[in-house]
Amino acid sequence: MTFERYMALCLYHPEFGYYTQGRERTGIAGDYFTSPDLHPVFARLVARQAAEMWNAMGQPEPFTWVEMGPGRGLFASDFLSWSAEALPEFAAALEYIAIEPGSQQRQRIESRLTAAGVGGKVRLLANLEELSPVAGCFFSNELVDAFPVSVVTRTGGHLKEIYVVAEGDDLREKPGRISDTSVAAYVAKYAHQLEEGHRVEVNRQAVDWIRAVAGKLTRGFVLTIDYGDMANRLFTPDRPRGTLLAYHGHTAAEDFYTSPGEVDLTSHVNFTALIDAGRKDGLEFAGFTTQEKFLLALGEANQFADVYDAGQSELQMLNVRLKLKRLISPEGMGNIFKVLVQQRGVPHAGLTGWKFDRPVRS
């Protein structure tokens, strides 16, 4: 089978898939940390950006916030709890929808949100198809990197696709013909300088996803946070093996075949492809920056006062500052993670989160 098919089974098989087993995937007990795992300030600053989006749209009611891939529900809990306290008018207009395909995971999220006192404020859906068109914002954090990808290499001057074959009790790779013309077209458009023996990932599902999102957005924004880059900085000779990795126990490796369904498989996001596909369906490119610059821009107005809770000791405040540093450090999450905003029907929004990167060209 193609690697794309193999990766889809490893991650999303109804019974044995990594994302469908209901296991703890993030945090100390999981395989990796996401920004919401570190501190509520991530959700608080995104909430400030969301409120600014709401104002730029003329304060519609409802303003629908659609979180795709809500993880453990930490972001939703922090976003809603803090908005109700700090941004009450925005919170009153807010409709929060979370899309999570795994039934066990939806149950865990619902329990977490109920325990946090915001359970009745979130509508959980299994897929995007269940959602009627909305005005507001589609938000994702570390979602697109988990879409199954094809893997392509150049050998003997020709493009070959990576297949997965069984050899006794083991799985191994085998290069073969390109399975679909769209795979070759993607490489020709974004990675045409692929060198002999080098590999590149083709994320066709990311293109399908952004076009599906565009079809559900009548007016508003799409806010995508993930690790990756524009194509001209992503598909370069210094990545001869591409960006595909397996995560387990907070350790990254290139062993994709020993424990299928037990490790997270992920690759860097080609944001240029999201921009190109979005434009075809009416999404205007509005800004691209790093997580560092995005959070610094949003926290600048009140000198990051949102990071602290009332009554914290000096030691607790120091711990909070260390967590904030991890979120914005250019040597870590601050530079690896990028933030893309696309919009429909909201001209000249001038959102704060991208002010350190204006003007931006895609």
GUDOVEX-965936 format. One record per residue (C-alpha): residue in three letters; y, x, z; residue number from 1. Coordinates in Angstrom, 1 decimal. Last residue first. Layout:
REM residues N
+------+--------+--------+--------+-----+
| code |      v |      u |      w | pos |
+------+--------+--------+--------+-----+
|  ALA |      Y |      X |      Z | NUM |
...
+------+--------+--------+--------+-----+
This chain:
REM residues 362
+------+--------+--------+--------+-----+
| code |      v |      u |      w | pos |
+------+--------+--------+--------+-----+
|  SER |   34.7 |    2.8 |    0.4 | 362 |
|  ARG |   38.4 |    3.7 |    1.0 | 361 |
|  VAL |   40.0 |    3.6 |    4.4 | 360 |
|  PRO |   43.8 |    3.5 |    5.1 | 359 |
|  ARG |   43.5 |    3.5 |    8.0 | 358 |
|  ASP |   40.9 |    5.3 |   10.1 | 357 |
|  PHE |   42.5 |    5.3 |   13.6 | 356 |
|  LYS |   43.5 |    1.6 |   13.2 | 355 |
|  TRP |   39.9 |    0.5 |   12.6 | 354 |
|  GLY |   39.2 |   -1.3 |   15.9 | 353 |
|  THR |   42.7 |   -2.9 |   16.0 | 352 |
|  LEU |   42.1 |   -5.3 |   13.1 | 351 |
|  GLY |   44.8 |   -5.6 |   10.4 | 350 |
|  ALA |   43.7 |   -9.1 |    9.3 | 349 |
|  HIS |   45.6 |   -8.7 |    6.0 | 348 |
|  PRO |   43.7 |  -11.5 |    4.3 | 347 |
|  VAL |   41.2 |  -13.6 |    6.2 | 346 |
|  GLY |   39.2 |  -15.5 |    3.5 | 345 |
|  ARG |   36.0 |  -13.4 |    3.7 | 344 |
|  GLN |   35.6 |  -10.2 |    5.6 | 343 |
|  GLN |   33.7 |   -7.0 |    5.9 | 342 |
|  VAL |   33.7 |   -4.6 |    8.9 | 341 |
|  LEU |   31.7 |   -1.5 |    9.2 | 340 |
|  VAL |   31.2 |    0.6 |   12.4 | 339 |
|  LYS |   29.3 |    3.9 |   12.3 | 338 |
|  PHE |   27.0 |    5.4 |   15.0 | 337 |
|  ILE |   26.3 |    9.1 |   14.8 | 336 |
|  ASN |   29.8 |   10.0 |   15.8 | 335 |
|  GLY |   30.2 |    8.3 |   19.1 | 334 |
|  MET |   26.5 |    8.1 |   19.9 | 333 |
|  GLY |   26.3 |   11.9 |   20.3 | 332 |
|  GLU |   28.4 |   15.0 |   19.6 | 331 |
|  PRO |   31.4 |   12.8 |   19.0 | 330 |
|  SER |   31.1 |   11.4 |   22.5 | 329 |
|  ILE |   32.2 |    7.8 |   22.5 | 328 |
|  LEU |   29.3 |    5.9 |   24.1 | 327 |
|  ARG |   28.1 |    8.9 |   26.1 | 326 |
|  LYS |   31.6 |    9.3 |   27.5 | 325 |
|  LEU |   31.6 |    5.7 |   28.6 | 324 |
|  LYS |   28.5 |    6.4 |   30.6 | 323 |
|  LEU |   30.2 |    9.3 |   32.3 | 322 |
|  ARG |   33.2 |    7.2 |   33.1 | 321 |
|  VAL |   31.0 |    4.6 |   34.7 | 320 |
|  ASN |   29.4 |    7.2 |   36.9 | 319 |
|  LEU |   32.8 |    8.4 |   38.0 | 318 |
|  MET |   33.9 |    4.9 |   38.8 | 317 |
|  GLN |   30.8 |    4.5 |   41.0 | 316 |
|  LEU |   31.6 |    7.7 |   42.9 | 315 |
|  GLU |   35.2 |    6.6 |   43.4 | 314 |
|  SER |   34.0 |    3.3 |   44.8 | 313 |
|  GLN |   34.1 |    0.0 |   42.8 | 312 |
|  GLY |   35.8 |   -3.0 |   44.3 | 311 |
|  ALA |   36.6 |   -4.8 |   41.0 | 310 |
|  ASP |   34.7 |   -3.7 |   38.0 | 309 |
|  TYR |   35.8 |   -0.8 |   35.7 | 308 |
|  VAL |   35.4 |   -0.3 |   32.0 | 307 |
|  ASP |   37.9 |   -2.9 |   31.0 | 306 |
|  ALA |   40.7 |   -0.6 |   32.4 | 305 |
|  PHE |   40.1 |    1.6 |   29.3 | 304 |
|  GLN |   43.7 |    2.8 |   29.1 | 303 |
|  ASN |   45.0 |   -0.8 |   28.7 | 302 |
|  ALA |   45.9 |   -0.6 |   25.0 | 301 |
|  GLU |   43.7 |    2.4 |   24.2 | 300 |
|  GLY |   40.4 |    0.7 |   24.8 | 299 |
|  LEU |   40.1 |   -1.0 |   21.4 | 298 |
|  ALA |   41.2 |    2.1 |   19.5 | 297 |
|  LEU |   38.9 |    4.4 |   21.6 | 296 |
|  LEU |   36.0 |    2.0 |   21.0 | 295 |
|  PHE |   36.4 |    2.1 |   17.2 | 294 |
|  LYS |   37.2 |    5.8 |   17.0 | 293 |
|  GLU |   34.0 |    6.8 |   18.9 | 292 |
|  GLN |   31.9 |    4.2 |   17.1 | 291 |
|  THR |   32.9 |    5.9 |   13.8 | 290 |
|  THR |   34.9 |    4.1 |   11.1 | 289 |
|  PHE |   34.7 |    1.8 |    8.2 | 288 |
|  GLY |   37.2 |   -1.0 |    7.3 | 287 |
|  ALA |   37.9 |   -4.2 |    5.4 | 286 |
|  PHE |   35.5 |   -4.4 |    2.5 | 285 |
|  GLU |   35.7 |   -7.9 |    1.0 | 284 |
|  LEU |   32.7 |  -10.1 |    1.2 | 283 |
|  GLY |   32.5 |  -12.4 |   -1.9 | 282 |
|  ASP |   28.8 |  -12.3 |   -2.8 | 281 |
|  LYS |   28.9 |   -9.3 |   -5.2 | 280 |
|  ARG |   31.3 |   -7.6 |   -2.7 | 279 |
|  GLY |   28.6 |   -7.8 |    0.0 | 278 |
|  ALA |   26.1 |   -6.0 |   -2.2 | 277 |
|  ASP |   28.5 |   -3.1 |   -2.8 | 276 |
|  ILE |   29.6 |   -2.8 |    0.8 | 275 |
|  LEU |   26.0 |   -3.0 |    2.2 | 274 |
|  ALA |   24.9 |   -0.3 |   -0.4 | 273 |
|  THR |   27.8 |    1.9 |    0.7 | 272 |
|  PHE |   26.7 |    1.6 |    4.3 | 271 |
|  ASN |   23.4 |    3.3 |    3.6 | 270 |
|  VAL |   21.8 |    3.0 |    7.0 | 269 |
|  HIS |   19.7 |    5.8 |    8.6 | 268 |
|  SER |   16.0 |    5.2 |    9.0 | 267 |
|  THR |   13.7 |    3.7 |   11.6 | 266 |
|  LEU |   10.1 |    3.3 |   12.7 | 265 |
|  ASP |    9.6 |    2.3 |   16.3 | 264 |
|  VAL |    6.2 |    3.3 |   17.8 | 263 |
|  GLU |    3.2 |    1.3 |   18.9 | 262 |
|  GLY |    2.6 |   -0.8 |   15.8 | 261 |
|  PRO |    0.9 |    2.0 |   13.9 | 260 |
|  SER |   -0.1 |    4.8 |   16.3 | 259 |
|  THR |   -1.1 |    7.9 |   14.4 | 258 |
|  TYR |    0.6 |    7.1 |   11.1 | 257 |
|  PHE |    4.4 |    7.7 |   11.3 | 256 |
|  ASP |    4.4 |   11.1 |   13.0 | 255 |
|  GLU |    7.9 |   12.3 |   12.0 | 254 |
|  ALA |    9.1 |   12.5 |   15.6 | 253 |
|  ALA |   11.9 |   11.3 |   17.9 | 252 |
|  THR |   11.4 |   11.1 |   21.7 | 251 |
|  HIS |   12.7 |    8.4 |   24.0 | 250 |
|  GLY |    9.2 |    7.3 |   24.9 | 249 |
|  HIS |    8.4 |    6.6 |   21.3 | 248 |
|  TYR |   10.6 |    6.8 |   18.2 | 247 |
|  ALA |    9.4 |    7.4 |   14.7 | 246 |
|  LEU |   11.9 |    8.9 |   12.2 | 245 |
|  LEU |   13.0 |    8.4 |    8.5 | 244 |
|  THR |   16.1 |   10.3 |    7.7 | 243 |
|  GLY |   15.2 |   12.0 |    4.4 | 242 |
|  ARG |   12.8 |   14.9 |    4.4 | 241 |
|  PRO |   15.1 |   17.2 |    2.4 | 240 |
|  ARG |   18.2 |   16.2 |    4.5 | 239 |
|  ASP |   20.5 |   19.2 |    3.8 | 238 |
|  PRO |   20.4 |   18.3 |    0.1 | 237 |
|  THR |   22.5 |   15.2 |    0.6 | 236 |
|  PHE |   21.8 |   11.5 |    0.6 | 235 |
|  LEU |   23.9 |   10.4 |    3.6 | 234 |
|  ARG |   27.3 |   11.8 |    2.9 | 233 |
|  ASN |   27.7 |   10.4 |   -0.6 | 232 |
|  ALA |   25.9 |    7.2 |    0.4 | 231 |
|  MET |   28.3 |    6.3 |    3.2 | 230 |
|  ASP |   26.9 |    6.8 |    6.6 | 229 |
|  GLY |   24.0 |    6.0 |    9.0 | 228 |
|  TYR |   23.6 |    4.9 |   12.6 | 227 |
|  ASP |   24.4 |    1.2 |   13.2 | 226 |
|  ILE |   27.2 |   -1.2 |   13.9 | 225 |
|  THR |   27.8 |   -4.1 |   11.5 | 224 |
|  LEU |   30.7 |   -6.6 |   11.9 | 223 |
|  VAL |   30.8 |   -9.3 |    9.3 | 222 |
|  PHE |   34.0 |  -11.3 |    9.4 | 221 |
|  GLY |   35.6 |  -14.7 |    8.9 | 220 |
|  ARG |   35.4 |  -17.7 |    6.5 | 219 |
|  THR |   32.5 |  -19.7 |    5.0 | 218 |
|  LEU |   29.8 |  -17.2 |    6.2 | 217 |
|  LYS |   26.2 |  -18.3 |    5.6 | 216 |
|  GLY |   25.9 |  -17.0 |    2.0 | 215 |
|  ALA |   27.5 |  -13.7 |    3.0 | 214 |
|  VAL |   24.7 |  -13.3 |    5.6 | 213 |
|  ALA |   22.1 |  -13.8 |    2.9 | 212 |
|  ARG |   23.8 |  -11.2 |    0.8 | 211 |
|  ILE |   23.9 |   -8.8 |    3.7 | 210 |
|  TRP |   20.2 |   -9.3 |    4.3 | 209 |
|  ASP |   19.0 |   -8.9 |    0.7 | 208 |
|  VAL |   20.9 |   -5.5 |    0.5 | 207 |
|  ALA |   19.4 |   -4.4 |    3.8 | 206 |
|  GLN |   16.0 |   -5.5 |    2.5 | 205 |
|  ARG |   16.3 |   -3.0 |   -0.4 | 204 |
|  ASN |   16.4 |   -0.1 |    2.0 | 203 |
|  VAL |   15.4 |    2.9 |   -0.2 | 202 |
|  GLU |   14.7 |    6.0 |    1.7 | 201 |
|  VAL |   14.9 |    9.5 |    0.2 | 200 |
|  ARG |   12.6 |   12.5 |   -0.1 | 199 |
|  HIS |   13.0 |   16.1 |   -1.4 | 198 |
|  GLY |   10.3 |   17.9 |   -3.3 | 197 |
|  GLU |   12.5 |   18.5 |   -6.4 | 196 |
|  GLU |   16.1 |   17.5 |   -5.6 | 195 |
|  LEU |   17.5 |   14.0 |   -5.4 | 194 |
|  GLN |   20.8 |   14.1 |   -7.3 | 193 |
|  HIS |   20.6 |   10.5 |   -8.3 | 192 |
|  ALA |   20.7 |    9.4 |   -4.7 | 191 |
|  TYR |   22.9 |    6.2 |   -4.6 | 190 |
|  LYS |   22.8 |    4.6 |   -8.1 | 189 |
|  ALA |   19.7 |    6.3 |   -9.6 | 188 |
|  VAL |   17.9 |    5.9 |   -6.3 | 187 |
|  TYR |   18.7 |    2.2 |   -6.1 | 186 |
|  ALA |   17.7 |    1.7 |   -9.8 | 185 |
|  ALA |   14.3 |    3.4 |   -9.1 | 184 |
|  VAL |   13.6 |    1.0 |   -6.2 | 183 |
|  SER |   14.8 |   -2.0 |   -8.3 | 182 |
|  THR |   12.3 |   -1.1 |  -11.0 | 181 |
|  ASP |    9.5 |   -1.9 |   -8.7 | 180 |
|  SER |    6.4 |    0.0 |   -7.4 | 179 |
|  ILE |    7.4 |    3.5 |   -8.5 | 178 |
|  ARG |    4.2 |    5.2 |   -9.4 | 177 |
|  GLY |    2.3 |    7.2 |   -6.9 | 176 |
|  PRO |    2.6 |    9.7 |   -4.1 | 175 |
|  LYS |   -0.1 |    9.6 |   -1.4 | 174 |
|  GLU |    0.5 |    9.6 |    2.3 | 173 |
|  ARG |   -2.2 |    9.6 |    5.0 | 172 |
|  LEU |   -4.0 |    7.2 |    7.3 | 171 |
|  ASP |   -7.0 |    8.2 |    9.4 | 170 |
|  ASP |  -10.3 |    6.6 |   10.3 | 169 |
|  GLY |  -11.9 |    7.6 |    7.0 | 168 |
|  GLU |   -9.1 |    8.2 |    4.6 | 167 |
|  ALA |   -6.9 |    5.1 |    4.4 | 166 |
|  VAL |   -3.9 |    5.2 |    2.0 | 165 |
|  VAL |   -0.1 |    4.9 |    2.5 | 164 |
|  TYR |    2.0 |    5.1 |   -0.6 | 163 |
|  ILE |    5.1 |    7.2 |   -1.3 | 162 |
|  GLU |    7.0 |    6.5 |   -4.5 | 161 |
|  LYS |    7.3 |    9.0 |   -7.2 | 160 |
|  LEU |   10.4 |   10.0 |   -9.2 | 159 |
|  HIS |    9.8 |   12.6 |  -11.9 | 158 |
|  GLY |   10.8 |   16.2 |  -12.3 | 157 |
|  GLY |    7.4 |   17.5 |  -11.4 | 156 |
|  THR |    7.8 |   15.8 |   -8.0 | 155 |
|  ARG |   10.8 |   13.8 |   -6.8 | 154 |
|  THR |   10.3 |   11.7 |   -3.7 | 153 |
|  VAL |   10.8 |    8.1 |   -2.9 | 152 |
|  VAL |   10.2 |    6.2 |    0.4 | 151 |
|  SER |   10.5 |    2.4 |    0.5 | 150 |
|  VAL |   12.2 |    1.0 |    3.5 | 149 |
|  PRO |   11.4 |   -1.6 |    6.2 | 148 |
|  PHE |   14.4 |   -2.9 |    8.1 | 147 |
|  ALA |   14.9 |   -1.3 |   11.5 | 146 |
|  ASP |   18.1 |    0.6 |   10.6 | 145 |
|  VAL |   19.7 |   -2.7 |    9.7 | 144 |
|  LEU |   19.6 |   -4.0 |   13.3 | 143 |
|  GLU |   21.1 |   -1.3 |   15.5 | 142 |
|  ASN |   24.1 |   -3.5 |   16.5 | 141 |
|  SER |   24.7 |   -6.7 |   14.6 | 140 |
|  PHE |   27.5 |   -9.2 |   14.4 | 139 |
|  PHE |   28.2 |  -12.1 |   12.1 | 138 |
|  CYS |   31.7 |  -13.4 |   12.8 | 137 |
|  GLY |   33.5 |  -16.7 |   12.7 | 136 |
|  ALA |   33.3 |  -19.7 |   10.3 | 135 |
|  VAL |   29.8 |  -21.1 |    9.8 | 134 |
|  PRO |   27.3 |  -22.1 |    7.2 | 133 |
|  SER |   24.2 |  -23.8 |    8.8 | 132 |
|  LEU |   21.7 |  -21.6 |   10.6 | 131 |
|  GLU |   17.9 |  -22.2 |   10.4 | 130 |
|  GLU |   17.7 |  -19.9 |    7.4 | 129 |
|  LEU |   19.0 |  -17.0 |    9.5 | 128 |
|  ASN |   15.9 |  -16.8 |   11.5 | 127 |
|  ALA |   14.3 |  -17.7 |   14.8 | 126 |
|  LEU |   17.3 |  -19.3 |   16.4 | 125 |
|  LEU |   18.6 |  -19.0 |   20.0 | 124 |
|  ARG |   21.7 |  -21.0 |   21.0 | 123 |
|  VAL |   23.7 |  -19.3 |   23.7 | 122 |
|  LYS |   26.0 |  -20.9 |   26.2 | 121 |
|  GLY |   23.4 |  -22.8 |   28.2 | 120 |
|  GLY |   21.9 |  -19.5 |   29.4 | 119 |
|  VAL |   25.2 |  -18.0 |   30.6 | 118 |
|  GLY |   24.5 |  -17.8 |   34.4 | 117 |
|  ALA |   23.1 |  -14.2 |   34.3 | 116 |
|  ALA |   19.6 |  -15.5 |   35.3 | 115 |
|  THR |   19.8 |  -18.0 |   32.5 | 114 |
|  LEU |   20.7 |  -15.2 |   30.1 | 113 |
|  ARG |   17.8 |  -13.1 |   31.2 | 112 |
|  SER |   15.3 |  -16.0 |   30.9 | 111 |
|  GLU |   16.6 |  -17.0 |   27.5 | 110 |
|  ILE |   16.3 |  -13.4 |   26.3 | 109 |
|  ARG |   12.7 |  -13.1 |   27.6 | 108 |
|  GLN |   11.8 |  -16.4 |   25.8 | 107 |
|  ARG |   13.4 |  -15.2 |   22.6 | 106 |
|  GLN |   11.4 |  -11.9 |   22.8 | 105 |
|  GLN |    8.1 |  -13.8 |   23.2 | 104 |
|  SER |    9.0 |  -15.9 |   20.1 | 103 |
|  GLY |   10.0 |  -12.9 |   18.0 | 102 |
|  PRO |   12.4 |  -13.8 |   15.1 | 101 |
|  GLU |   15.6 |  -13.3 |   17.1 | 100 |
|  ILE |   18.9 |  -14.8 |   15.9 |  99 |
|  ALA |   21.6 |  -15.3 |   18.6 |  98 |
|  ILE |   24.3 |  -18.0 |   18.4 |  97 |
|  TYR |   27.4 |  -18.1 |   20.5 |  96 |
|  GLU |   30.0 |  -20.8 |   19.9 |  95 |
|  LEU |   33.4 |  -19.7 |   21.2 |  94 |
|  ALA |   36.5 |  -21.9 |   21.4 |  93 |
|  ALA |   36.5 |  -22.0 |   25.3 |  92 |
|  ALA |   35.8 |  -18.3 |   25.4 |  91 |
|  PHE |   38.8 |  -17.5 |   23.3 |  90 |
|  GLU |   41.0 |  -19.5 |   25.7 |  89 |
|  PRO |   39.4 |  -17.9 |   28.7 |  88 |
|  LEU |   39.7 |  -14.2 |   27.6 |  87 |
|  ALA |   39.3 |  -12.2 |   30.8 |  86 |
|  GLU |   36.9 |  -14.3 |   32.9 |  85 |
|  ALA |   35.0 |  -16.3 |   30.3 |  84 |
|  SER |   35.1 |  -13.3 |   27.9 |  83 |
|  TRP |   33.5 |  -11.1 |   30.6 |  82 |
|  SER |   30.5 |  -13.4 |   31.1 |  81 |
|  LEU |   30.0 |  -14.1 |   27.4 |  80 |
|  PHE |   30.1 |  -10.5 |   26.2 |  79 |
|  ASP |   28.1 |   -9.1 |   29.1 |  78 |
|  SER |   25.3 |  -11.7 |   28.7 |  77 |
|  ALA |   25.3 |  -11.5 |   24.9 |  76 |
|  PHE |   25.1 |   -7.7 |   25.0 |  75 |
|  LEU |   22.3 |   -7.6 |   27.5 |  74 |
|  GLY |   20.2 |  -10.1 |   25.6 |  73 |
|  ARG |   17.1 |   -7.8 |   25.6 |  72 |
|  GLY |   17.5 |   -7.0 |   21.9 |  71 |
|  PRO |   20.0 |   -9.5 |   20.3 |  70 |
|  GLY |   18.9 |   -8.8 |   16.7 |  69 |
|  MET |   21.5 |  -10.8 |   14.8 |  68 |
|  GLU |   24.4 |  -11.9 |   16.9 |  67 |
|  VAL |   26.3 |  -14.9 |   15.4 |  66 |
|  TRP |   29.7 |  -15.5 |   16.9 |  65 |
|  THR |   31.0 |  -18.9 |   15.8 |  64 |
|  PHE |   34.7 |  -19.7 |   16.4 |  63 |
|  PRO |   34.5 |  -23.4 |   17.1 |  62 |
|  GLU |   37.3 |  -24.2 |   17.0 |  61 |
|  PRO |   39.5 |  -22.1 |   14.8 |  60 |
|  GLN |   42.1 |  -19.8 |   16.4 |  59 |
|  GLY |   44.2 |  -19.1 |   13.2 |  58 |
|  MET |   41.7 |  -16.7 |   11.6 |  57 |
|  ALA |   43.6 |  -13.6 |   12.8 |  56 |
|  ASN |   43.5 |  -15.1 |   16.3 |  55 |
|  TRP |   39.7 |  -15.4 |   16.2 |  54 |
|  MET |   39.4 |  -11.9 |   14.8 |  53 |
|  GLU |   41.5 |  -10.6 |   17.7 |  52 |
|  ALA |   39.2 |  -12.4 |   20.1 |  51 |
|  ALA |   36.2 |  -10.7 |   18.5 |  50 |
|  GLN |   37.9 |   -7.3 |   18.9 |  49 |
|  ARG |   38.4 |   -8.0 |   22.6 |  48 |
|  ALA |   34.8 |   -9.1 |   22.8 |  47 |
|  VAL |   33.7 |   -5.8 |   21.1 |  46 |
|  LEU |   35.6 |   -4.0 |   24.0 |  45 |
|  ARG |   33.7 |   -6.1 |   26.6 |  44 |
|  ALA |   30.4 |   -5.7 |   24.9 |  43 |
|  PHE |   30.6 |   -1.9 |   25.0 |  42 |
|  VAL |   32.2 |   -1.9 |   28.5 |  41 |
|  PRO |   29.0 |   -3.6 |   29.8 |  40 |
|  HIS |   27.4 |   -0.1 |   30.2 |  39 |
|  LEU |   24.5 |    2.0 |   28.9 |  38 |
|  ASP |   22.0 |   -0.6 |   27.6 |  37 |
|  PRO |   24.7 |   -2.3 |   25.5 |  36 |
|  SER |   25.0 |    1.0 |   23.5 |  35 |
|  THR |   21.3 |    1.2 |   22.7 |  34 |
|  PHE |   18.8 |    3.4 |   24.4 |  33 |
|  TYR |   15.4 |    4.3 |   23.0 |  32 |
|  ASP |   11.6 |    4.0 |   23.6 |  31 |
|  GLY |   11.5 |    1.4 |   26.3 |  30 |
|  ALA |   11.2 |    1.4 |   30.2 |  29 |
|  ILE |   14.5 |    3.3 |   30.6 |  28 |
|  GLY |   16.4 |    1.0 |   28.2 |  27 |
|  THR |   15.1 |   -0.4 |   24.9 |  26 |
|  ARG |   11.8 |   -1.6 |   23.5 |  25 |
|  GLU |   10.4 |   -3.6 |   26.3 |  24 |
|  ARG |    7.4 |   -5.3 |   24.8 |  23 |
|  GLY |    7.3 |   -8.8 |   23.4 |  22 |
|  GLN |    4.7 |   -8.0 |   20.8 |  21 |
|  THR |    6.8 |   -9.0 |   17.8 |  20 |
|  TYR |    9.0 |   -5.9 |   17.4 |  19 |
|  TYR |    6.3 |   -3.3 |   17.3 |  18 |
|  GLY |    4.0 |   -5.5 |   15.2 |  17 |
|  PHE |    0.5 |   -6.3 |   16.4 |  16 |
|  GLU |    0.4 |  -10.1 |   16.5 |  15 |
|  PRO |    2.9 |  -11.4 |   13.9 |  14 |
|  HIS |    3.1 |   -8.1 |   12.0 |  13 |
|  TYR |    6.8 |   -7.2 |   12.2 |  12 |
|  LEU |    7.2 |   -3.4 |   12.9 |  11 |
|  CYS |    4.0 |   -1.8 |   11.7 |  10 |
|  LEU |    3.4 |   -4.5 |    9.1 |   9 |
|  ALA |    6.8 |   -4.0 |    7.6 |   8 |
|  MET |    6.4 |   -0.2 |    7.7 |   7 |
|  TYR |    3.2 |   -0.4 |    5.7 |   6 |
|  ARG |    4.7 |   -2.7 |    3.1 |   5 |
|  GLU |    7.7 |   -0.3 |    2.7 |   4 |
|  PHE |    5.3 |    2.7 |    2.6 |   3 |
|  THR |    3.6 |    1.1 |   -0.4 |   2 |
|  MET |    0.0 |    0.0 |    0.0 |   1 |
+------+--------+--------+--------+-----+
